[in-house]
Amino acid sequence: MENKKKKFLIFSLIATFIALFIHAYLSIKYYNLNFGMAQGQSSCNINSLFNCDATSASTYAQVFGIPVAMWGLATNLVLLALTLIAWLRFAERPERAHRFAVLLSLAILLTSVVMGSISTFKLGTFCLYCVFAYVLSLFSFIGLWFSRPSDSSTSWSRELIEAVAIDKWIYGFLIAAPVLAYMFHSMVLSSFGFKNFERTVQEATYLWSTASIYTFDLNTGLVLKPELKNPKMVIVEFADFLCPHCKHASPTLHAFAESHPDVQLIFKPFPLDGSCNPDPGMKGTGDGVRCRLSLATLCAESTEKKGWLTHNYIFDHQQDFFGINKTEEVDRMVCEGTGLSCTPLKECMDSADALLNLKKLAQEGLQAQIRGTPAIFANGKALMAGQTIPVLESTYKLIK
């Protein structure tokens, strides 16, 4: 192989190898986010324009029930194998493997163009890691194209026909892409215990459709997208800041709301602490830390319109708040971690009005007969497993 062509082929190999890691990362993020297991907001959630979680929660993030990222992982794995065969000349006719690698890389590139167009014209938001993967698909194609065999006596169509008759193993490689995607997907679902999750979705949506409707004050708490006048779906979440399940549910609910322009999310603190929760069963319990975290979030919103920033910071650093039993330490950590003006924030947190407001929010949860956190409601009805995208999406489709 000529030295220049060899460099192009190595360039393609590197691009494909990096793309494998990106698609593996995106696949993990997809499953964690969609099944309510995310540890926090994605590192590439920058603003409403660049939001990886929103793209991952959209209906375009999967094809035939398999994540697009998993399709990319399987396809790039096959491309890497074909490219290595061409480079190391493992086959009797490595040139044929190279030409098929070119065709496969072109298919991946065209898919990248389609997905990029969907983000541009349908979603209006982008995943930076996905964009990086799109660029790598271009690099892979360029490297393979400029390193292709110089013998052009055989047309591409003739190459395909001869491969059917002589080198059937190449078609085995191409078939391997969807087979691997399905196998990887099934393995992940089994390992997480979600192999038969469709039953859970059906049960959850049925129970939701027959559930009682509760009335909530949609103007209190933290409201995501308050500008929506008549949202199709309003998600109300009651959560405690030291509840691990609440931490996992938060990114999923945010991503779902961000990926659907007619969905509104309302967060209402429900601290499992008798010092601020009017539940008679909690009387005399708690050390005030959970209440203080809830007050910090509500006051951050009322003083600086940074309630969601504080909400995300607390959940992202939830582990740091475990073991703390002094409200003064809570105040210090929140002020330093969020950059909020501490004096007006603490004045608000110490006020009788803020405590009364928090108790009213908790009372709404009690009236809705919640039994634990997170408690999620869609249009006033309790939604079982509402911290998962499949349940949220299925419920969303039922709403007229």
C-alpha positions in Angstrom: 0.0 0.0 0.0 1.3 3.4 -0.9 2.6 5.5 2.0 0.1 8.3 1.5 -2.9 5.9 1.2 -1.7 4.1 4.3 -1.8 7.3 6.3 -5.3 8.0 5.1 -6.4 4.5 6.2 -4.8 4.9 9.6 -6.6 8.3 9.9 -9.9 6.5 9.2 -9.1 3.8 11.7 -8.4 6.4 14.5 -11.6 8.3 13.6 -13.7 5.1 13.7 -12.1 4.0 17.0 -12.9 7.3 18.7 -16.4 7.1 17.3 -16.8 3.7 19.0 -16.1 5.2 22.4 -18.5 8.2 21.8 -21.3 5.9 20.8 -20.7 3.6 23.8 -20.8 6.6 26.1 -24.0 7.9 24.5 -25.6 4.5 24.7 -24.9 4.3 28.4 -26.3 7.8 28.9 -29.4 6.8 26.9 -30.2 3.8 29.1 -29.5 5.6 32.4 -31.6 8.6 31.3 -34.5 6.7 29.8 -34.9 4.3 32.8 -34.5 6.9 35.5 -30.9 5.9 36.6 -29.0 9.0 35.6 -26.5 10.3 38.2 -27.1 13.9 37.2 -27.3 16.3 34.2 -25.1 15.4 31.2 -21.8 17.1 31.0 -22.8 18.5 27.6 -26.0 20.1 28.8 -24.9 23.7 28.2 -28.1 25.5 27.4 -31.4 25.0 25.5 -29.5 24.9 22.2 -26.9 22.3 23.3 -28.6 19.7 25.5 -27.6 16.1 25.1 -30.3 14.9 27.5 -33.1 16.5 25.6 -31.9 14.8 22.3 -31.6 11.5 24.1 -35.1 11.8 25.5 -36.7 12.6 22.1 -38.6 10.1 20.0 -35.9 10.4 17.4 -33.3 8.8 19.7 -34.3 5.3 18.9 -35.1 3.2 15.8 -37.1 0.0 16.1 -36.8 0.3 19.9 -33.0 0.4 19.8 -31.1 3.6 20.7 -29.5 5.3 17.7 -26.3 5.4 19.7 -26.4 1.6 19.9 -26.9 1.4 16.2 -23.9 3.6 15.8 -21.8 1.5 18.1 -22.6 -1.7 16.3 -22.1 -0.2 12.8 -18.8 1.5 13.7 -17.6 -1.8 15.2 -18.3 -3.6 11.9 -16.6 -0.7 10.0 -13.6 -1.0 12.2 -13.3 -4.7 11.5 -13.6 -4.3 7.7 -11.0 -1.5 7.8 -8.6 -3.6 9.8 -9.0 -6.5 7.3 -8.2 -4.2 4.4 -5.2 -2.7 6.2 -3.7 -5.9 7.6 -4.7 -7.9 4.4 -6.3 -10.7 6.4 -8.6 -11.6 3.5 -7.7 -13.2 0.1 -9.1 -10.0 -1.6 -8.5 -7.2 1.0 -9.4 -4.6 -1.7 -13.0 -5.9 -1.7 -13.2 -5.5 2.1 -11.9 -1.9 1.6 -14.5 -1.1 -1.0 -17.3 -2.4 1.3 -15.8 -0.3 4.2 -16.1 2.7 1.9 -19.8 1.9 1.2 -20.5 1.4 4.9 -18.7 4.6 6.0 -20.8 6.4 3.4 -24.0 5.0 4.9 -22.9 6.1 8.3 -22.1 9.6 7.0 -25.5 9.9 5.3 -27.2 8.7 8.6 -25.2 11.4 10.4 -26.5 14.0 8.0 -30.1 12.8 8.6 -29.7 12.9 12.4 -28.1 16.3 12.2 -31.0 17.6 10.1 -33.5 16.2 12.7 -31.7 18.1 15.4 -31.7 21.3 13.3 -35.2 21.3 11.9 -37.2 19.1 14.3 -35.7 19.3 17.8 -34.0 22.7 17.7 -31.4 21.4 20.1 -28.1 19.6 19.7 -26.0 17.0 21.4 -22.3 18.1 21.2 -21.1 14.5 21.5 -23.4 13.5 18.7 -22.1 16.4 16.6 -18.5 15.2 17.3 -19.6 11.7 16.2 -21.0 13.2 12.9 -17.7 14.8 12.2 -15.9 11.6 12.9 -18.1 9.8 10.4 -17.0 12.3 7.8 -13.3 11.7 8.7 -13.8 8.0 8.5 -15.3 8.3 5.0 -12.6 10.7 3.8 -9.8 8.4 5.1 -11.3 5.3 3.4 -12.1 7.1 0.2 -8.6 8.5 -0.4 -7.0 5.2 0.6 -9.2 3.1 -1.7 -7.6 0.6 -4.1 -6.2 2.3 -7.3 -7.5 -0.5 -9.5 -10.7 0.9 -10.8 -11.3 -1.7 -13.5 -14.1 -3.3 -11.5 -17.2 -1.2 -11.1 -18.9 -0.9 -7.7 -21.9 -2.7 -9.0 -19.7 -5.5 -10.3 -18.0 -5.6 -7.0 -21.3 -6.2 -5.2 -22.2 -9.0 -7.6 -18.9 -10.8 -7.3 -19.0 -10.5 -3.5 -22.3 -12.4 -3.5 -20.7 -15.2 -5.5 -17.2 -15.3 -4.0 -16.8 -13.4 -0.8 -20.1 -14.0 1.1 -18.3 -13.4 4.4 -18.4 -9.7 3.6 -22.2 -9.7 3.6 -22.0 -11.6 6.9 -20.2 -8.5 8.3 -22.8 -6.2 7.0 -25.6 -8.3 8.5 -23.6 -8.3 11.8 -24.4 -4.6 12.4 -28.2 -5.0 13.1 -27.6 -8.3 14.8 -25.0 -6.8 17.2 -27.2 -3.8 17.8 -30.1 -6.1 18.8 -27.9 -8.3 20.9 -26.2 -5.4 22.8 -29.6 -3.8 23.4 -31.1 -7.0 24.8 -28.1 -7.6 27.0 -28.3 -4.1 28.5 -32.0 -4.5 29.1 -31.5 -7.8 30.8 -28.6 -6.6 33.0 -30.8 -3.7 34.2 -33.8 -5.8 34.7 -35.8 -4.1 32.0 -36.2 -7.0 29.5 -40.0 -7.0 29.9 -40.4 -3.3 30.7 -43.2 -3.0 28.1 -45.5 -4.6 30.6 -44.6 -2.0 33.2 -45.4 0.7 30.6 -48.8 -0.8 29.8 -49.7 -1.2 33.5 -48.5 2.3 34.3 -50.5 4.0 31.6 -53.6 2.0 32.4 -53.4 2.9 36.1 -52.9 6.5 35.1 -55.9 6.6 32.8 -58.2 5.3 35.5 -56.6 7.3 38.4 -58.3 10.1 40.4 -57.4 13.7 39.4 -55.9 15.9 42.0 -55.7 19.7 41.7 -52.4 21.4 42.2 -51.3 25.0 42.3 -49.4 25.2 39.0 -47.9 28.5 39.9 -46.0 27.4 43.0 -42.8 25.5 43.3 -40.2 25.5 40.5 -41.8 25.8 37.1 -39.9 24.8 34.0 -41.1 26.7 30.9 -43.5 29.0 32.8 -44.3 30.8 29.5 -46.4 27.9 28.3 -50.1 28.9 28.5 -51.8 25.7 27.6 -49.4 22.8 27.8 -50.5 19.5 26.6 -48.9 17.7 29.6 -48.1 19.1 33.0 -45.7 17.0 35.1 -45.8 17.7 38.8 -43.0 16.1 40.9 -42.9 15.9 44.7 -39.3 15.1 45.8 -36.9 15.2 48.7 -33.4 16.4 48.1 -31.8 13.6 50.1 -33.7 10.9 48.3 -31.4 8.9 46.0 -34.3 7.9 43.7 -35.3 11.6 43.4 -31.8 12.4 42.2 -32.0 9.8 39.5 -35.5 10.9 38.4 -34.6 14.6 38.0 -32.5 14.5 34.8 -35.1 12.2 33.1 -38.0 14.5 33.9 -36.0 17.6 32.8 -34.9 15.9 29.6 -38.4 14.8 28.7 -39.9 18.2 29.3 -37.1 19.9 27.3 -37.5 17.5 24.4 -41.3 18.2 24.1 -42.2 21.8 23.5 -45.7 21.4 24.9 -44.7 19.7 28.2 -44.3 21.7 31.4 -42.5 20.4 34.6 -43.3 21.6 38.1 -41.1 20.6 41.0 -42.6 20.8 44.5 -40.3 20.0 47.5 -41.6 17.3 49.8 -38.9 17.1 52.5 -39.2 13.9 54.6 -38.7 16.0 57.8 -41.2 16.7 60.5 -39.9 20.2 61.1 -41.4 21.5 57.9 -43.7 18.7 56.6 -47.2 18.8 58.1 -47.6 15.0 57.8 -48.5 13.8 61.3 -46.5 10.7 60.8 -43.3 12.7 60.5 -43.9 14.8 63.6 -40.7 15.0 65.7 -38.5 13.5 63.0 -35.6 15.1 61.0 -32.8 17.5 61.8 -34.0 20.4 59.5 -31.4 19.7 56.7 -33.9 18.5 54.2 -36.1 21.5 55.0 -33.2 23.8 54.6 -32.3 22.4 51.2 -35.9 22.9 50.1 -36.0 26.4 51.4 -32.7 27.2 49.7 -34.2 26.2 46.3 -37.4 28.1 46.7 -35.6 31.2 48.0 -33.0 31.1 45.2 -35.9 31.3 42.8 -37.7 34.2 44.6 -34.5 36.2 45.2 -32.5 35.6 42.0 -34.5 33.4 39.7 -32.0 30.6 40.2 -34.1 28.0 41.7 -33.4 25.4 39.0 -29.7 26.1 39.2 -29.8 25.5 43.0 -32.0 22.4 42.5 -29.5 20.9 40.1 -26.5 21.7 42.3 -28.1 20.1 45.3 -28.9 16.9 43.5 -25.6 16.8 41.7 -23.8 17.1 45.1 -26.3 15.1 47.1 -23.7 12.8 48.6 -21.9 15.8 50.1 -25.0 16.7 52.1 -25.3 13.3 53.7 -24.0 13.3 57.3 -24.5 17.1 57.7 -26.8 17.9 60.6 -26.2 21.7 60.9 -28.3 24.1 58.8 -25.4 26.6 58.9 -23.3 24.2 57.0 -26.0 23.7 54.4 -26.2 27.4 53.9 -22.5 27.7 53.4 -22.3 24.9 50.9 -25.2 26.1 48.9 -24.0 29.7 48.8 -20.4 28.7 47.8 -21.5 26.1 45.3 -24.1 28.1 43.5 -22.5 31.6 43.7 -25.8 33.0 45.1 -25.8 36.2 47.2 -25.8 34.6 50.6 -27.3 37.4 52.8 -30.6 37.9 50.9 -30.8 34.1 50.5 -30.5 33.4 54.2 -32.9 36.2 55.1 -35.5 34.6 52.9 -34.8 31.1 54.3 -35.2 32.4 57.8 -38.5 34.1 57.1 -41.8 32.8 58.3 -43.3 33.3 54.8 -40.8 30.9 53.2 -41.5 28.2 55.8 -45.2 28.7 55.3 -44.9 28.4 51.6 -42.9 25.2 51.9 -45.5 23.7 54.2 -48.2 24.5 51.7 -46.3 22.7 49.0 -45.9 19.7 51.2 -49.6 19.8 52.1 -50.4 19.5 48.4 -48.5 16.3 48.4 -50.3 15.0 51.4 -53.7 15.8 49.9 -52.6 13.8 46.8 -52.0 10.9 49.2 -48.4 10.4 48.1 -46.6 7.5 49.9 -43.0 8.3 49.1 -40.7 10.2 46.8 -40.4 10.8 44.0 -44.1 11.1 43.5 -44.9 12.0 39.9 -48.2 13.2 38.5 -49.2 13.9 34.8 -52.1 16.2 34.3 -53.2 15.7 38.0 -53.1 11.9 37.9 -50.5 9.8 39.7 -48.1 8.2 37.3 -46.3 5.0 38.3 -42.8 4.7 37.0 -43.1 8.2 35.8 -39.3 8.7 36.2 -38.8 6.7 33.0 -39.0 8.0 29.4 -41.0 5.0 28.0 -43.8 5.6 30.6 -43.7 9.3 30.1 -43.8 9.0 26.3 -46.6 6.4 26.3 -48.7 8.7 28.7 -48.0 11.7 26.5 -49.4 9.9 23.5 -52.6 9.1 25.3 -53.3 12.7 26.1 -55.5 14.3 23.4 
